[in-house]
């Protein structure tokens, strides 16, 4: 456990530093961020000093424990400022979990009157969670082979023991791309009319595809259509694999089966929805295209920003967006959901099954991004999709048992496990809020958000006795 404790201590020490900066935005006398800084830095440094050792390497089992423990430790640390600010524990945990997992569901009301320090802490948590998700997706999960993720192995995850320097190199390169996108987004927002505070806060949550806003009306608060199109652009850029950016910069290779399929699919859905809004809901073409593009990209990228209540457009749009909640963006991006990669592989698996039924003696080899798809990958993807749907259904039933209605339970469970945030309907829809749901439901949804962010298997593996015996 020594290397695991050391890394967790380092993570706590790092996350504590922004609290000092955010405290400057706090105009109250309670100083919740300064107090949180003292507690978190003390715990972090204590873990580092007590667990320090020589070269840090990780076995396969340790990678599982490290991946899960970092997210749980981050969530606990992120909760402290909210709790010290005066939020009930269930609300503080829910808000922190939603932030660090980039879900975007919130229990806060009257955001326009909420202190800037709290708003910036929420935005920073989503930005931190975004880069954490990318590093987990391209460095940790491929090594664990979860849900077909072994297709995305990199040089830093080929060996049986994982050394910190190689992972650090991958993380630092990804971080530079992430920071560059954030700066570009903030600059664009500022030029288009946002205040400096709003521009920075929204840039942090847009690139992270998180969806936290500084206003109750979300992006709809801003009248400028340029701001909304900028948000669409950077949500989409955040949903593209960050390894693609690195490859494009270094080798000028721009091809990607996943991005091509993803882009075509998003454009097709936007077109269909725009046509429906014009013909069935009497939108003008300009209104239809903007609302359709923003809402579809926001949900598909699991961002959760809103400029209008798409769940009020009618049964067709409500069902469409409920389906889109599960899709997610590209693997290796900041998005949640099942991911486009798994849909592509599932389609190829179905095609292979059909071919084998027609030609029993034929030999068929399916490829993805130029790599042959093994039977193990097919099995991993099918298992992931199955357990994902089962987990969603189980949590929806639990929420119903806790007193939520059918619509809120089903859409809330879907929004939590896919890390989208807003659900469907008046209670927790795009213009709704999670503030008035029972405290027990907030705890349940917090657990589901972490399960979804960690691709489910990373936490479920701990329930297997054999894992602890080997």
N, C-alpha and C positions, 0 to 999 in steps of 0.2 A: 504493500500500500504506500510505501514511501514516495515513489515517483508520482503516484496519483495525487497524494496529499500536497506534494511540492507544486505541481502544476495548478491545482485548485487554489493554493495560496497565492501563486503568482497572478492568477486571473482576478482574485479578489483585490489584490494590491493595485492592479491596473485599473479596475473598474471604479475604485474609490477616488482616484485622482480627479475625474470630471466633477465630482460632487463639490469640490472646493470652488470651481468656476461657476457652477450652477447656483451655489449659495449666494453669489454676488447679485443674482436676479431676485433673491428672496428679500422682500421688504418687511417681513414680520419679525417679531422678537424671539420666536421659538427656535430658530436656526435648526430645522430638522435635517438639513443636508450636512451641516457641520457635525452634528451629533452622529449621523449615519457614517460619515467619513471616519470619525474616530473609531467606531466599532468595527467597520469593515477592514480598515487598514491594520488594526490590531490583530484581528483574526487572520488576515492574509499573511502578514509578516510572521506571526507565530507558527503557522503551518509551514511556511518556507524554511524557517530556522530549525524547526524540529524535525523536518523530513529531508533536509538537504543531504545530498550524497554526491557521488562522482558522476560519470556519464549516465545520461537518462535514456533508457530504452524501454520499450513496451512489448509485452507478449500479446497474443491474440485476445486472451481473456482480459488483460489489463486495458486494452483498447475499448472493449465493451464498457467496462466500469468507468473509465475516464470520460468517454463520450456522454454517458448518462449523468455522471456526477457533476460535470462542468455545468450542464444546463440546469440541474437542480440547485447547485450552489449559486449560480448567477440569478436564478429566480428568487432565491431567499434573500440575497443581497439587494436586489432591485426592489423588494417589498418594503425594506426598512424605511426609506424616506417617505413613502406613502403612509405607512403606519405612524411614524413620528409626526407627520403632518396632521394627523387626526382622523384618518380613515379607519373604519372598522376592519378587523383583520381579514375577513373574507373578501371585502372589497379591495383591500391593499394587495392581497395575494392575486386576486383576479386581474387587477390592472397591471401589476408587474408581470404576471405570466403572459398576458395579452401583448404587452410591450416587447418582452424579450423573445417571444416566439413570432413576432411580427404579425400577430393575428388582427389587432386593430379593434377588437370589441372593447367597449368601455362602460364603466359604471359612473363616470363623472358626468354631471349635468352643469349647465351654465358655463360652458368652456370659455365664453367671452369674458366672464368675470373671474375665472380661475387664475391664480398667480402665475406669472411667467416662469417661475422656477419649476413649478410642477409640470407645466406644459413642455418646457424644454427637457425635463428629465424623461418624460414619456417619449419624446421624439428621439432623444439619445438612446434610450433602451431599444427602440426599434432599429436604429442605425447599427448599434452594437450587435443586436440579434441577427441582423441581415448579414453582416460579414461573418458572424459565427456560423450561420446556416451554410454559407458558401464554403467555408473551410471544412465544415463537417461533411458536406455533400461530396467534395472532391478529394478530401484527404482521409477522412475517417470511414465513411460508409462504403466506399469501394473496397477498402481493405477488409471490411467485415462481410462483404458480399451479400448485402441486404437487398432483397427485391430486385435482383438483376444489376445492382450497382457495380459489380465487378467489371462490367463493360467500361467503366470509367476509371480504371486503375491508372495511376500516374507513376512516375519514377519514384516518388516518395512513398508509395504504398505497395511495392512489389515484394519486398522481403517479409520474412516471418517476424522479424523484430523491427520496430519502427523507431528510428532515431530522430531526436528532436530537431537537429539542424536542417534536415531535408524538409520536414514539415514546416519549419519556420521560414525556409526559403519560399516555399509554395505560398504560405500565408502572406508573407510580405509583398510578393509580386501581385497577388490578388488584391491586397489592401490598397496598393497604389492605384489600381484600376478603379476600385470602389470609391476612393477619395476623389479621384479626378471626375468621375460621373457626378458625385455629390456637389463639387464646386461648380461644375457647369450648370447643374440644375438650379442651385441657389442663385447663381449669377443671372440666369434667364428669368427666374421668378422676380428678382429685384428690378431688372430692367423693365419688366412688364407691369410693375406697379405695386408689388407687395412691399411691406415694410421689411427692414433688415431682419427683424425677429421672425416674422412670418416666413420670409424667404428661406432662412436657415432651418427653421423647424420643419417646414414642409419638404425641403430638399432632403433632410435626413430620413423622413418617412416615405418619400416617394421612391427614391432609389432602393430603399430597403423593402419596397412593396408592402409597407406596413399599414398605412391608412390613418394613423392618428393625425388629427388636425388641431388647430388652435381655436377653431370656431365650431359652434354647434351645427352650422349649415355646411360644414366640411368645405370642399373646394367650391361648392355652390355659393359660398359667401362672397366670392370674388366675381365681379361682373365681367371682367375681361375674358373674351373667348380665347385669347392667346395664352393666358394662364392655364386654361383647361386643356388646350392642345399640348402645351408644354408638359403638363402632368401626364397626359396620355403617352407622349413620347418617352418620358423617363421611366414610367411604370413598365412600359414594354422593354426598354433597355435593361432594366433591372431583372426582367424575367428571362433574359438570354444567358446561356452558360458563360460564366466568367472565364473559363478555360478557352472559350472561343475568342474572347478579346485578347488574351495573352498570345494565343496561336496566331491571330491575325496581325498583331503588332510585330511579333518576332519572325514569322515565316511567310507572311502575306497570304496565308491560306484562309479563304473565306467560306468555303463550302461546308454545309452542315445539313444532314437529312432532318435532324430534329428541328432546327430553326426554320427550314423551308416548310415542313409540314405544319408547324406551329403558326407561322405567318399566314399561310394560305387558309388555314382553318379559321383564324381570327377574322381575316378579311371577309370570308364567306359568311360567317355569323353576323358580322356588322351589316353586311349588305342585306341579308334576309330580314334582320330586325328593323333596319331603316325602311325597307319597303313596307313592312307590316305597320310601322308607326305612321307612315304617310297615308296608307289606305284604310287602316282600321281605327286609328286614333287621331286623325286629322292634324298631324304635325306638318309643319312646313319642311321642305327638304333640308334646309340648313339646321333646323332644330332636330330633325330625325337623325341626321348623320352625326351631329355632335353628341346627342344624348346616347345614341346607340354605341358609338365608338367609345365614349368615356365609360359607360356602364359595363360593356362587354370586356374591355381591357382591364378595368378595375377588378372585376370578379375573376376573370381568367388568371390574372397575375396574382390573385389573392390579396390585393391591396386593400379594398374596402372603402376607398374614397367614394363620395357621392356628390352629384350635382342635381339629382332628381330621384324620386322614389319609384324605381323600376317595378317594384312589387305591386304598385297601384295601376299599372298599365293594362292589366287584364290577365286572364288565365294563361294565355299563350306565353307572355313574357315571364310570368311567375314560374312556370314550369321550365322554360328555357334557362333562366338564371339559376334555378335549383340544380339543374343538370350541370351547368357551367361551374358551379361551386366545387364540384369534384375534380375538374380537369387539372387545374394548376398550370404553371408555365413549364419551362425547360428544366431538366436535371442539371444541377450545378449552378443554379441561380438562387435568388433570394425568395422564390415563391414556395408555396406549400402545395397541398393537393396530391393527386395520384401521379402527376407529371406526364408530359407528352411522350417521353421516351417509353413509358410502360404501355401506353395506348398503341404506339407503333409496333412494339414487340408483340403485344397481344394480337394485333391484326395479322402479323407475320406468322404467329403460332397457329391461328385459325386457318390461314391459307395453307400452311404445311399439313395440318390435319386433313383438310379437304383433299389435297393432292395425294396424300397417302391412302385415302379411302378410294380414290379413283384409280391410282396406280400403286397397288400394294407392294410391288417389287421395285418401285422407283427409289432413287436416292436424291433427296432434296436438301439443299443447304441454304438456309436463310442468312442474310447478312444485315448488319446494322452499322452505319457509319464506316463501312468497309471491313468490319470485323465479323467473323462467323459467329452466329448465335448458337451456343451450346444448349443441350437439353437442360443443363443445370440452370442456365439463365431463364429459359422458358418456365421451368418449375418455380424458380424464385419469383418471377413476375406474377405468375398465376397465384402463388401462395400469398404474395403481398396484397394483390387486389382483393382476394377473398377475405383475408383477415381485416383489411381496411373496411370493407363493407359490413362485415360482422360487427366490428368494433363500433362503427357508426350506429348500427341498429341497436346494439346493447345499450349504448349511452342514451339514445333517444328514448328507449323504454324506461331507463332510470329517471330521466328528466320528467317523463309523464308521471311516474310514480311520486315525484316530488312536488307535483301540483301544476306543472306547466301544461298549457294546452297542446293539442296535437301539432298545430302549425309551428308554434314556438319551439317545441321539443325536437321535432324532426329537422327544421331548418337550423336551430341552434346547435344541435349535435353535428350537423354537416358543416356549419361554419366554423366550429371549434376544431374538429379533426383535420379540416383542410386549411386551417389558419387564415380563413377569409375575413372573419369578423362579423359584419352584418349578416343577418339571416333574411328571412322572408316574412312579410306581414307588418302590422302596425307596432307590435311590441318591440321586436329586436331587428326590424328591417332597416333599410338605409337611413330612415329618419327616426328610428327608434333608439332604444338604449337598454342596457342590461341592468340598470340601477334597481329596478323594482322586482326582479326575480328573486326567489328565496335564497338565503345565504347558502343552504346546502347545495343548491343548483350551481352556484358560483364555484364552490369547491370542486364539484364534479366536472364542470366545464374547464376549470383550470387544469385538472389532471388530463382531460382529453386534449387540450391544446398542446401540452408537453408530449403526449403520446403521438399526436400527429406530426409534430415537429421532428421527433426522433425516429420517424418512420416505423413506429409501433414495435417492431421486433427488438430494437435496442433495449427497450424496457421489459418487454415480455420475456426475453431470454433469461432474466433474473428469476423468473418463476419456475424455471426448469431445474430440478435437483441435479441433473447430470452436469449442468454448467459449473456448479460449485464443487462437484466431486473430481472433475478432470483437472 
